[in-house]
Amino acid sequence: MLDVLREESAQSTVEYAIVTMALLSIVLAIAGLWRAGTDGRLAALVERAASHVVASTSVIDAAAGAKDIALY
């Protein structure tokens, strides 16, 4: 009987550790996203990934950018 109680206690300890690690990893991921947003790194990634960014220095570049925006 005592062995069964120890086994159940050990299982609940492992489950508690797994849940704690999962919650801790979620909190750390949210903190990392918050910090990236605050530093401007997240905005820079979004700006770089945007397909419709128009950084034109000539008329040809502006026309290509307008075409890209229209097709978006």
CORLIN-V695737 format. One line per field, one symbol per residue. burial: 1 if it has 9 or more other C-alpha atoms within 8 Angstrom, else 0. Layout:
burial = ???
//
This chain:
burial = 000000000000000000000000000000001001100011000000000000000000110011010000
//
